[in-house]
Amino acid sequence: MARLDNGLIDLSLPISNIEIALHDYVYHPRRGLEKLQSALLSLQEICQSSIAHALYNRRLSSFLTAVDELLISGSPYFSHYHSAFLSATDALLQVAMAGQFAADRSQQLDGLLSTDRSCWALVMSIADEKDVSLIYRNYEARLDPTQLNVMSVDAYLEAFSSAGRVSFQLDSVKGSRLSGRFLLISVQTLVWLKRRFPSLQWQVLSINEKEPLRDLCELSFLPLFQNVTISRDTRYRLLALFEDRFKALFYQVFSSLFSLGLNHVDQAGRLVPSVNNVTTFEQNEHFAYFPMRHGGCVYIASRTLGNVDLKYSYVKCLGHDYLSYFLYEIDTSFGRFAFDQQECFGRYDVNEGDFFLDGESFWFSPEEGVRAEVLLNMPLMFSYCTAFCQLPDAITQVLIVKQGEFYFALPYSFLREVEAVCSKMSAPRSWVKNIWLSQADTPLLEPWLLSKKVLPLSYAWSEKNKSTYPSKNGYYFGKAYGRMFWVEADLILALLPYKVSSSVAYFENDELCLASFFIHDGRSFDKVISAFPLSGGASFSVEKVAFSVILEWMSESVVLPFSSFEWSATFTDSNCIREFSLSSKGVVDGCEDKVSRFASLQDDCFVIDKKNYLSFVAGFCHLHH
């Protein structure tokens, strides 16, 4: 690769970064491509003002487009890609250095940029999406406890997360040694995986030809569901065709996940998202199993037979349920809430004589074998409602809702049918079961009726999903709460015109708490920093908020309000601090109080990057859920 630099323009840093990126591509394909993209963007910026060469600029643009396409396509590694990238970058650097002397000198090297060369033919083919491999494979990599493994399970998960979608199934623990298997959906080849991770025992379980189609379906269903420009009849015909095909391809009957000899499987005929290797969790005849949709994802939940309390666990996550469903939306004395009709047993006209007292609670039994607790207090309420507890003699109608294996009778004054899609949350929360989205993108809340108990424990490792967005370079700088922030661009999930978040109140340990949530692109974000005017005599004038910015990294998301927000190719303020150390002593549980204390700090500028992002979320933006 070319290394000369005559001092007219400095190419030493791009050359070094390109070499590092292409070396990383061999061992960490996504990381290598992200670095290559950043290095090529830097080269493009340097050369725009000094090289007037149209063919050169077209080849560099094609190269960047090809790298973007590979990042979107799962970052596949192939040796012929690597060889082509070496040749293409060498050609670009040679022409760039020749162009420092004279335009005709660089034009003498036009042969290096010719499409007759195999490297450019391949690069342009990738840019045109003609040579990108989208064959996903289902791999199993067994962790053998008898062999010396130089990496921990966490380190393997971190490495695999850059190669595809991964989860870990634990089979047994003997002392400090774990026995289990990694399940990986990836575009990488078996040869590359064996060379990269030789300590694991690899096998291809199947070719996952449905994976790209699944992504396409998930991305297309919500825009179709919320489309207001097509006619109602056409919309319903399209949705019906979509649902029929989606259910056939990507859903399965819940009972198919279990062995035939297992008797205690509730809601056996319910359709749930399909997964590969469904028998990789241990099934126990002393447990009852049932599906649970929580935070937009469907889980296999389990409970010990004979256990009368409401405690249970999540065994496995089956994935996001992205289809539309008909709900019952009811008006209660605590606000308006919605429940999936498939999880409702029925609605009944009642009077006080239909209830019986058992312990401290009233109960209603509409038929033999169904015993529903009458909820006089709801665990969730809209913050603007004047909530009041209904007495049994004032209740005339109840809706019987089933969550897990337990029934609840909810008093209501009005009921309507609505159709909605379930939004996806980053993790299950104790204050809400699901946040549904109507056709108008209005959120509909489904309370978590078991919130007085602890959240279910998950036995499985959390799944880390690959990003479907190309990486971003540079920084954004903007003002929030009278302070300047420099935010690494790759942390920006979305930059939107300012939108006020929704808020609800909930009870936790008999204390009233406030939760805010923000809806974007079918997802619900519940770490939201308020833009309300700050109290406490903050020493800055309140500016009009213009942007809602969503940051996300390592499955942690937060929504921040900014009064200004602009992009910069480089970070230019070396005086900014990178540590967030807000003392929790004497803190009132509330985000506004944390923001007020933050605004009183002396530092004027903060940096948020991948190195400190998690500590920023934990130390400043963490809300109690």
C-alpha positions as CSV (number, residue, x, y, z in Angstrom):
1,M,0.0,0.0,0.0
2,A,1.2,3.5,-0.8
3,R,2.9,5.3,2.0
4,L,4.6,8.4,0.5
5,D,3.6,11.9,1.5
6,N,5.3,15.0,0.1
7,G,3.8,17.3,2.7
8,L,1.3,19.2,0.5
9,I,-1.6,17.5,2.1
10,D,-1.3,15.1,5.0
11,L,-2.3,11.6,4.0
12,S,-0.4,9.8,6.7
13,L,-3.4,9.5,9.1
14,P,-5.9,8.2,6.5
15,I,-3.3,5.7,5.3
16,S,-2.7,4.4,8.8
17,N,-6.4,4.2,9.5
18,I,-7.2,2.4,6.3
19,E,-4.5,-0.2,7.0
20,I,-5.8,-0.7,10.6
21,A,-9.4,-1.0,9.3
22,L,-8.5,-3.6,6.6
23,H,-6.6,-5.6,9.2
24,D,-9.6,-5.5,11.6
25,Y,-11.9,-6.6,8.8
26,V,-10.3,-10.0,8.8
27,Y,-11.0,-10.6,12.5
28,H,-13.9,-8.3,13.3
29,P,-15.8,-7.6,10.0
30,R,-18.3,-5.1,11.3
31,R,-15.7,-3.1,13.3
32,G,-13.3,-3.2,10.4
33,L,-15.9,-1.9,8.0
34,E,-16.9,0.8,10.4
35,K,-13.3,2.0,10.6
36,L,-12.9,1.7,6.9
37,Q,-15.9,3.9,6.3
38,S,-14.6,6.5,8.8
39,A,-11.2,6.5,7.1
40,L,-12.6,6.8,3.6
41,L,-14.8,9.7,4.7
42,S,-11.7,11.4,6.1
43,L,-9.9,10.8,2.8
44,Q,-12.8,12.2,0.9
45,E,-12.9,15.4,3.0
46,I,-9.1,15.9,2.6
47,C,-9.2,15.4,-1.2
48,Q,-12.3,17.4,-2.0
49,S,-10.4,20.7,-1.7
50,S,-7.2,19.6,-3.3
51,I,-8.0,17.0,-6.0
52,A,-10.1,18.1,-9.0
53,H,-10.5,14.6,-10.5
54,A,-14.1,13.6,-11.4
55,L,-13.3,9.9,-11.9
56,Y,-11.4,9.7,-8.6
57,N,-14.4,11.2,-6.7
58,R,-16.8,8.8,-8.4
59,R,-14.7,5.8,-7.4
60,L,-14.3,7.0,-3.8
61,S,-18.1,7.6,-3.6
62,S,-18.7,4.1,-5.0
63,F,-16.3,2.6,-2.4
64,L,-18.2,4.4,0.4
65,T,-21.5,3.1,-0.9
66,A,-20.2,-0.4,-1.1
67,V,-19.0,-0.2,2.6
68,D,-22.4,1.1,3.6
69,E,-24.2,-1.7,1.8
70,L,-22.0,-4.3,3.5
71,L,-22.7,-2.8,6.9
72,I,-26.4,-2.9,6.3
73,S,-26.2,-6.5,5.0
74,G,-24.6,-7.9,8.1
75,S,-21.0,-7.2,7.4
76,P,-20.0,-10.4,5.6
77,Y,-16.3,-11.2,5.4
78,F,-14.9,-12.8,2.2
79,S,-11.3,-13.0,1.3
80,H,-11.9,-11.7,-2.3
81,Y,-13.6,-8.6,-0.7
82,H,-10.5,-8.1,1.4
83,S,-8.2,-8.4,-1.6
84,A,-10.3,-6.0,-3.7
85,F,-10.4,-3.4,-0.9
86,L,-6.6,-3.6,-0.6
87,S,-6.2,-2.9,-4.3
88,A,-8.9,-0.2,-4.4
89,T,-7.5,1.8,-1.5
90,D,-4.0,1.5,-2.8
91,A,-5.2,2.9,-6.2
92,L,-7.0,5.8,-4.4
93,L,-4.0,6.7,-2.3
94,Q,-1.6,6.6,-5.3
95,V,-3.9,8.9,-7.3
96,A,-4.4,11.2,-4.4
97,M,-0.6,11.6,-3.9
98,A,0.0,12.1,-7.6
99,G,-2.7,14.8,-7.6
100,Q,-0.6,16.9,-5.2
101,F,2.0,17.5,-7.9
102,A,-0.3,18.3,-10.9
103,A,-3.6,17.3,-12.4
104,D,-2.0,15.7,-15.4
105,R,0.2,13.6,-13.1
106,S,-2.9,12.0,-11.4
107,Q,-4.6,11.5,-14.8
108,Q,-1.7,9.5,-15.9
109,L,-2.8,7.0,-13.3
110,D,-6.4,6.7,-14.5
111,G,-5.7,3.1,-15.3
112,L,-5.7,2.4,-11.6
113,L,-9.3,3.5,-11.5
114,S,-10.6,1.6,-14.5
115,T,-13.6,-0.7,-14.2
116,D,-11.5,-3.2,-16.2
117,R,-9.6,-3.9,-12.9
118,S,-11.3,-6.6,-10.9
119,C,-11.2,-4.7,-7.7
120,W,-13.3,-1.8,-9.0
121,A,-15.7,-4.2,-10.8
122,L,-16.3,-5.9,-7.4
123,V,-16.6,-2.6,-5.5
124,M,-19.1,-1.2,-8.0
125,S,-21.1,-4.5,-8.0
126,I,-21.4,-4.3,-4.2
127,A,-22.4,-0.6,-4.4
128,D,-25.2,-1.6,-6.9
129,E,-26.3,-4.4,-4.5
130,K,-25.5,-7.1,-7.0
131,D,-22.8,-9.0,-5.1
132,V,-23.9,-8.7,-1.5
133,S,-24.4,-12.1,0.2
134,L,-27.6,-12.2,2.2
135,I,-27.6,-15.9,3.1
136,Y,-28.1,-16.1,6.8
137,R,-27.1,-19.4,8.5
138,N,-28.2,-20.8,11.8
139,Y,-25.0,-21.9,13.7
140,E,-24.4,-23.8,16.9
141,A,-21.1,-23.4,18.7
142,R,-20.7,-25.7,21.6
143,L,-18.6,-24.6,24.6
144,D,-16.7,-27.7,25.8
145,P,-15.8,-27.4,29.5
146,T,-13.1,-30.0,29.2
147,Q,-11.1,-27.7,26.8
148,L,-9.2,-24.6,27.9
149,N,-11.2,-21.6,26.6
150,V,-9.2,-18.4,26.6
151,M,-12.4,-16.3,26.4
152,S,-15.3,-16.0,28.9
153,V,-19.0,-16.4,27.8
154,D,-19.4,-12.7,28.1
155,A,-16.4,-12.1,25.8
156,Y,-17.8,-14.6,23.3
157,L,-21.1,-12.9,23.3
158,E,-19.5,-9.5,22.8
159,A,-17.5,-10.9,19.8
160,F,-20.4,-12.7,18.3
161,S,-22.7,-9.6,18.6
162,S,-20.6,-8.0,15.9
163,A,-21.0,-11.0,13.6
164,G,-24.8,-11.5,13.9
165,R,-27.6,-12.3,16.3
166,V,-26.5,-14.4,19.2
167,S,-27.8,-16.1,22.4
168,F,-26.3,-18.5,24.8
169,Q,-28.0,-21.7,26.2
170,L,-26.6,-22.9,29.5
171,D,-26.7,-26.7,29.8
172,S,-24.8,-27.2,33.1
173,V,-22.4,-25.7,35.6
174,K,-19.7,-27.7,37.3
175,G,-17.7,-25.6,39.6
176,S,-16.4,-22.7,37.6
177,R,-16.8,-24.4,34.3
178,L,-19.9,-23.8,32.1
179,S,-21.3,-26.2,29.5
180,G,-23.5,-24.8,26.9
181,R,-23.9,-23.6,23.3
182,F,-24.0,-20.4,21.4
183,L,-26.8,-20.0,18.8
184,L,-25.8,-17.6,16.1
185,I,-27.7,-16.2,13.1
186,S,-25.0,-14.7,10.8
187,V,-24.0,-14.1,7.2
188,Q,-20.4,-15.1,8.1
189,T,-19.1,-18.4,6.6
190,L,-18.4,-21.5,8.7
191,V,-14.7,-21.3,7.5
192,W,-14.3,-17.8,8.9
193,L,-16.0,-18.7,12.2
194,K,-13.9,-21.8,12.7
195,R,-10.7,-19.9,12.0
196,R,-11.8,-17.0,14.3
197,F,-13.0,-19.1,17.2
198,P,-11.1,-22.4,17.0
199,S,-11.9,-23.5,20.6
200,L,-15.6,-24.0,19.9
201,Q,-17.2,-27.0,18.2
202,W,-19.1,-25.6,15.2
203,Q,-21.9,-26.9,13.1
204,V,-24.4,-25.4,10.6
205,L,-28.0,-26.2,11.8
206,S,-29.8,-24.8,8.7
207,I,-29.7,-22.1,6.1
208,N,-31.9,-19.3,7.3
209,E,-33.3,-18.0,4.1
210,K,-36.2,-16.3,5.9
211,E,-34.1,-13.9,8.0
212,P,-33.9,-11.1,5.4
213,L,-37.6,-11.6,4.6
214,R,-38.4,-11.4,8.3
215,D,-36.6,-8.1,8.6
216,L,-38.4,-6.8,5.6
217,C,-41.8,-7.8,7.0
218,E,-41.1,-6.3,10.4
219,L,-40.0,-3.0,8.8
220,S,-43.0,-2.8,6.4
221,F,-45.9,-3.9,8.6
222,L,-46.2,-0.8,10.8
223,P,-46.0,1.8,8.0
224,L,-48.7,-0.1,6.2
225,F,-50.9,-0.4,9.3
226,Q,-50.5,3.4,10.0
227,N,-50.9,4.4,6.3
228,V,-53.7,7.1,6.0
229,T,-53.4,7.7,2.3
230,I,-54.8,4.5,0.9
231,S,-58.5,3.6,1.1
232,R,-59.8,1.6,4.1
233,D,-60.8,-1.4,2.0
234,T,-57.5,-1.6,0.2
235,R,-55.6,-1.3,3.5
236,Y,-57.5,-4.1,5.1
237,R,-57.0,-6.4,2.1
238,L,-53.3,-5.7,2.2
239,L,-53.1,-6.2,5.9
240,A,-55.0,-9.5,5.6
241,L,-52.6,-10.8,2.9
242,F,-49.6,-9.7,4.9
243,E,-50.9,-11.4,8.1
244,D,-51.7,-14.7,6.4
245,R,-48.2,-14.9,4.9
246,F,-46.4,-13.7,8.0
247,K,-48.2,-16.1,10.3
248,A,-47.4,-19.0,7.9
249,L,-43.7,-18.0,7.6
250,F,-42.8,-16.5,11.0
251,Y,-45.3,-17.8,13.6
252,Q,-46.0,-21.1,15.1
253,V,-48.4,-22.8,17.5
254,F,-47.2,-22.4,21.1
255,S,-47.6,-26.2,21.8
256,S,-45.1,-27.0,19.0
257,L,-42.3,-25.6,21.2
258,F,-42.7,-28.5,23.7
259,S,-42.4,-32.3,23.7
260,L,-45.6,-34.3,23.3
261,G,-45.3,-35.8,26.8
262,L,-45.5,-32.4,28.5
263,N,-49.0,-31.9,29.9
264,H,-49.0,-28.5,31.5
265,V,-48.9,-26.1,28.6
266,D,-51.5,-23.3,28.8
267,Q,-52.8,-21.5,25.7
268,A,-51.4,-24.3,23.6
269,G,-53.1,-23.2,20.4
270,R,-51.9,-19.6,20.5
271,L,-49.7,-18.3,17.7
272,V,-46.3,-17.0,18.8
273,P,-43.2,-15.8,16.9
274,S,-41.3,-18.7,15.6
275,V,-37.6,-19.4,16.5
276,N,-35.0,-21.9,15.5
277,N,-33.8,-24.6,17.8
278,V,-36.9,-24.5,19.9
279,T,-35.9,-27.5,22.1
280,T,-32.7,-25.9,23.4
281,F,-34.3,-25.0,26.8
282,E,-34.7,-27.6,29.5
283,Q,-38.4,-28.7,29.9
284,N,-39.6,-29.9,33.3
285,E,-42.7,-31.8,33.9
286,H,-43.1,-30.1,37.3
287,F,-43.6,-26.7,35.7
288,A,-46.5,-25.1,33.9
289,Y,-45.6,-23.2,30.7
290,F,-47.6,-20.4,29.0
291,P,-46.9,-17.5,26.6
292,M,-46.5,-13.9,27.8
293,R,-46.3,-10.8,25.7
294,H,-44.4,-8.2,27.7
295,G,-42.7,-5.0,26.3
296,G,-43.7,-6.1,22.7
297,C,-41.8,-9.4,22.9
298,V,-43.3,-12.8,23.5
299,Y,-41.7,-15.0,26.2
300,I,-42.1,-18.6,27.3
301,A,-43.0,-18.2,30.9
302,S,-43.0,-20.9,33.6
303,R,-44.4,-21.5,37.0
304,T,-43.9,-24.3,39.5
305,L,-47.0,-26.5,39.7
306,G,-48.8,-26.2,43.0
307,N,-47.4,-22.7,43.6
308,V,-50.4,-20.5,44.5
309,D,-48.6,-17.1,44.3
310,L,-48.0,-15.0,41.2
311,K,-44.3,-15.6,40.9
312,Y,-43.0,-17.1,37.7
313,S,-40.0,-16.9,35.3
314,Y,-39.2,-16.2,31.7
315,V,-37.5,-19.1,30.1
316,K,-36.9,-17.9,26.6
317,C,-37.6,-14.9,24.4
318,L,-39.3,-15.8,21.2
319,G,-39.0,-12.4,19.6
320,H,-41.1,-9.3,18.8
321,D,-44.8,-9.7,18.0
322,Y,-45.2,-7.1,15.2
323,L,-48.7,-8.0,13.8
324,S,-51.9,-6.0,14.6
325,Y,-54.5,-7.2,17.0
326,F,-58.0,-6.1,18.1
327,L,-58.1,-4.8,21.7
328,Y,-60.7,-3.9,24.2
329,E,-60.1,-0.3,25.3
330,I,-61.9,0.5,28.6
331,D,-62.6,3.6,30.6
332,T,-61.8,3.2,34.3
333,S,-61.7,5.5,37.3
334,F,-57.9,5.5,36.8
335,G,-57.8,6.3,33.1
336,R,-58.2,4.6,29.7
337,F,-56.5,1.2,29.2
338,A,-56.4,-1.5,26.5
339,F,-56.1,-5.3,26.5
340,D,-55.7,-7.9,23.8
341,Q,-59.0,-9.6,23.1
342,Q,-57.2,-12.9,22.9
343,E,-56.2,-12.4,26.6
344,C,-59.7,-11.4,27.8
345,F,-62.1,-14.1,29.1
346,G,-65.3,-12.0,28.8
347,R,-67.2,-8.9,30.0
348,Y,-70.1,-9.1,32.4
349,D,-72.9,-7.0,33.9
350,V,-72.6,-7.4,37.7
351,N,-73.8,-6.1,41.0
352,E,-72.4,-6.2,44.5
353,G,-74.0,-9.6,45.3
354,D,-71.8,-11.2,42.5
355,F,-68.6,-10.6,44.5
356,F,-67.3,-12.5,47.5
357,L,-64.6,-11.5,50.0
358,D,-61.6,-13.7,50.5
359,G,-58.9,-12.3,52.7
360,E,-58.5,-8.6,51.9
361,S,-59.7,-8.8,48.3
362,F,-63.0,-9.2,46.5
363,W,-63.4,-11.9,43.9
364,F,-65.7,-12.7,41.1
365,S,-66.3,-16.2,39.6
366,P,-68.3,-16.0,36.3
367,E,-68.1,-19.8,35.9
368,E,-66.6,-22.9,37.5
369,G,-62.8,-22.9,37.5
370,V,-62.5,-19.1,36.8
371,R,-61.7,-17.0,39.9
372,A,-60.9,-13.4,39.2
373,E,-59.6,-10.8,41.7
374,V,-61.7,-7.6,41.5
375,L,-59.2,-4.7,41.1
376,L,-60.6,-1.7,43.0
377,N,-57.2,0.0,42.6
378,M,-55.3,0.0,39.3
379,P,-51.5,-0.3,39.3
380,L,-51.3,2.4,36.6
381,M,-53.0,5.8,36.1
382,F,-52.7,8.7,33.7
383,S,-51.0,11.6,35.5
384,Y,-53.8,14.0,34.4
385,C,-56.6,11.8,35.8
386,T,-58.3,12.4,39.2
387,A,-58.2,8.7,40.1
388,F,-60.7,7.3,42.6
389,C,-61.3,3.8,44.0
390,Q,-64.7,2.3,43.1
391,L,-66.6,0.6,45.9
392,P,-68.1,-2.8,45.1
393,D,-71.7,-1.5,45.3
394,A,-70.9,1.0,42.5
395,I,-69.6,-1.5,40.0
396,T,-71.9,-2.5,37.2
397,Q,-69.6,-3.9,34.5
398,V,-66.3,-5.8,34.6
399,L,-63.9,-7.1,32.0
400,I,-62.2,-10.4,32.9
401,V,-58.5,-10.2,31.8
402,K,-56.1,-13.1,32.0
403,Q,-52.4,-12.4,32.5
404,G,-50.3,-15.5,32.7
405,E,-52.5,-18.1,34.4
406,F,-54.3,-15.6,36.6
407,Y,-57.6,-13.7,36.1
408,F,-58.5,-10.2,37.1
409,A,-61.9,-8.4,37.0
410,L,-61.5,-4.8,35.9
411,P,-64.5,-2.4,36.6
412,Y,-65.2,-0.1,33.7
413,S,-67.7,2.5,32.6
414,F,-67.3,2.2,28.8
415,L,-65.8,-0.3,26.3
416,R,-64.8,0.0,22.7
417,E,-62.9,-2.1,20.1
418,V,-59.6,-0.8,18.7
419,E,-56.9,-2.2,16.4
420,A,-53.3,-1.7,17.3
421,V,-49.7,-2.9,16.9
422,C,-47.6,-3.6,20.0
423,S,-44.6,-1.3,20.3
424,K,-41.2,-2.7,21.3
425,M,-39.4,-1.8,24.5
426,S,-35.8,-2.4,25.3
427,A,-36.7,-4.6,28.3
428,P,-39.8,-5.6,30.3
429,R,-40.9,-3.0,32.8
430,S,-42.8,-3.4,36.1
431,W,-45.1,-0.4,35.5
432,V,-46.6,-1.5,32.1
433,K,-47.1,-4.7,30.3
434,N,-47.3,-3.3,26.8
435,I,-47.6,0.0,25.0
436,W,-49.8,-0.4,21.9
437,L,-49.9,2.0,18.9
438,S,-53.1,2.8,17.1
439,Q,-53.4,3.6,13.4
440,A,-52.9,7.3,14.3
441,D,-49.7,6.4,16.3
442,T,-51.6,7.1,19.6
443,P,-50.2,5.1,22.5
444,L,-52.6,2.7,24.3
445,L,-51.5,1.4,27.7
446,E,-51.9,-2.2,28.9
447,P,-51.2,-2.2,32.7
448,W,-49.0,-4.9,34.2
449,L,-51.6,-6.3,36.7
450,L,-49.0,-8.3,38.5
451,S,-46.8,-5.3,39.3
452,K,-47.3,-5.8,43.0
453,K,-45.0,-8.7,42.6
454,V,-41.4,-8.7,41.4
455,L,-40.7,-8.9,37.7
456,P,-40.2,-12.4,36.3
457,L,-36.6,-13.6,36.2
458,S,-35.1,-14.5,32.9
459,Y,-33.0,-17.7,32.7
460,A,-31.6,-17.0,29.2
461,W,-28.9,-14.6,28.2
462,S,-30.2,-11.5,26.6
463,E,-30.0,-11.3,22.9
464,K,-27.8,-8.7,21.2
465,N,-29.1,-7.6,17.8
466,K,-26.9,-6.3,15.0
467,S,-27.5,-2.8,13.8
468,T,-29.3,-2.4,10.5
469,Y,-28.0,1.2,10.1
470,P,-24.7,2.2,8.7
471,S,-22.3,3.7,11.2
472,K,-22.1,7.5,11.4
473,N,-19.0,9.6,11.7
474,G,-18.2,12.9,13.4
475,Y,-20.0,14.6,16.4
476,Y,-23.1,16.6,17.0
477,F,-22.9,19.5,19.3
478,G,-25.9,21.3,20.9
479,K,-27.3,22.9,23.9
480,A,-29.5,21.4,26.6
481,Y,-30.2,22.8,30.1
482,G,-27.8,25.7,29.4
483,R,-24.9,23.3,28.8
484,M,-23.1,22.4,25.6
485,F,-23.0,18.7,24.7
486,W,-20.7,17.0,22.2
487,V,-22.3,13.7,21.2
488,E,-20.6,11.0,19.1
489,A,-22.6,10.7,16.0
490,D,-22.7,6.9,16.1
491,L,-24.8,7.2,19.3
492,I,-27.6,9.0,17.5
493,L,-30.5,6.7,16.7
494,A,-32.8,9.5,15.7
495,L,-32.8,13.3,15.5
496,L,-36.4,14.6,15.5
497,P,-38.3,17.9,15.8
498,Y,-39.2,18.3,19.5
499,K,-42.2,16.2,20.7
500,V,-43.6,16.2,24.2
501,S,-43.4,12.8,25.8
502,S,-46.3,11.0,27.4
503,S,-46.4,10.4,31.2
504,V,-48.2,8.1,33.5
505,A,-48.1,7.4,37.3
506,Y,-47.7,4.0,38.9
507,F,-47.3,2.5,42.3
508,E,-44.1,0.9,43.4
509,N,-43.7,-0.3,47.0
510,D,-46.8,1.7,47.8
511,E,-45.1,4.9,46.5
512,L,-46.5,6.9,43.6
513,C,-43.9,7.3,40.8
514,L,-44.0,9.1,37.5
515,A,-42.9,7.4,34.2
516,S,-42.4,9.2,30.9
517,F,-42.3,7.4,27.5
518,F,-41.6,8.5,24.0
519,I,-42.8,6.8,20.8
520,H,-40.8,6.6,17.6
521,D,-40.8,4.2,14.7
522,G,-42.8,1.5,16.5
523,R,-40.6,1.6,19.6
524,S,-41.3,3.0,23.1
525,F,-38.5,4.7,25.0
526,D,-39.0,5.2,28.7
527,K,-35.7,6.9,29.7
528,V,-36.8,10.4,28.8
529,I,-35.3,13.6,30.2
530,S,-37.9,16.2,30.6
531,A,-37.8,19.6,28.9
532,F,-40.0,21.3,31.5
533,P,-38.7,24.6,32.8
534,L,-36.3,24.0,35.7
535,S,-36.9,25.2,39.1
536,G,-34.4,26.0,41.9
537,G,-33.1,29.3,40.4
538,A,-31.0,27.7,37.7
539,S,-28.5,30.3,36.4
540,F,-29.5,30.3,32.8
541,S,-32.4,31.5,30.7
542,V,-34.9,28.8,29.6
543,E,-34.5,28.3,25.8
544,K,-37.1,27.0,23.5
545,V,-36.5,23.3,22.9
546,A,-36.3,22.4,19.2
547,F,-35.1,18.8,19.0
548,S,-35.8,15.4,20.6
549,V,-32.7,13.3,20.2
550,I,-32.7,9.6,20.8
551,L,-29.3,8.1,21.8
552,E,-28.7,4.3,21.8
553,W,-25.7,2.1,22.5
554,M,-25.4,-1.4,23.9
555,S,-29.2,-1.8,24.1
556,E,-29.5,1.3,26.3
557,S,-31.6,4.2,25.0
558,V,-32.4,7.7,26.3
559,V,-34.3,10.7,24.9
560,L,-32.9,14.2,25.4
561,P,-34.3,17.6,24.5
562,F,-32.0,20.1,22.7
563,S,-32.5,23.7,21.9
564,S,-29.8,23.5,19.1
565,F,-28.1,20.6,17.5
566,E,-25.5,20.6,14.6
567,W,-23.0,18.2,13.1
568,S,-19.3,18.6,13.1
569,A,-16.7,16.4,11.3
570,T,-14.4,16.5,14.3
571,F,-14.5,17.1,18.0
572,T,-12.9,20.5,18.6
573,D,-13.4,21.4,22.3
574,S,-10.7,19.7,24.4
575,N,-11.9,21.4,27.6
576,C,-15.1,19.3,27.8
577,I,-15.4,16.8,30.6
578,R,-16.3,13.2,30.1
579,E,-17.3,12.1,33.6
580,F,-20.8,12.3,35.1
581,S,-20.7,12.1,38.8
582,L,-24.1,13.2,40.2
583,S,-24.2,12.3,43.9
584,S,-27.4,10.5,44.8
585,K,-27.4,11.7,48.4
586,G,-30.6,13.4,49.3
587,V,-32.1,12.9,45.8
588,V,-35.8,12.9,45.4
589,D,-36.8,10.2,43.0
590,G,-37.6,12.2,39.9
591,C,-35.7,13.1,36.7
592,E,-36.5,16.8,37.0
593,D,-34.7,17.0,40.3
594,K,-31.6,15.4,38.7
595,V,-31.7,17.8,35.8
596,S,-32.0,20.7,38.2
597,R,-28.9,19.6,40.1
598,F,-27.1,19.0,36.8
599,A,-27.9,22.5,35.6
600,S,-26.3,24.0,38.7
601,L,-22.9,22.4,37.9
602,Q,-20.0,24.7,37.0
603,D,-18.9,22.8,34.0
604,D,-20.2,24.2,30.7
605,C,-19.4,21.4,28.2
606,F,-19.8,17.7,28.3
607,V,-18.8,14.9,25.9
608,I,-21.0,11.8,25.4
609,D,-19.2,9.0,23.5
610,K,-19.1,5.2,23.5
611,K,-16.6,5.1,26.3
612,N,-18.7,7.0,28.8
613,Y,-22.2,6.5,27.4
614,L,-23.3,3.7,29.8
615,S,-22.0,5.7,32.8
616,F,-23.9,8.7,31.5
617,V,-27.1,6.8,31.4
618,A,-26.6,5.2,34.8
619,G,-25.4,8.3,36.5
620,F,-27.6,10.9,35.0
621,C,-30.5,9.5,33.1
622,H,-31.5,6.4,35.1
623,L,-35.1,6.3,36.1
624,H,-36.6,3.8,38.5
625,H,-38.8,1.3,36.7
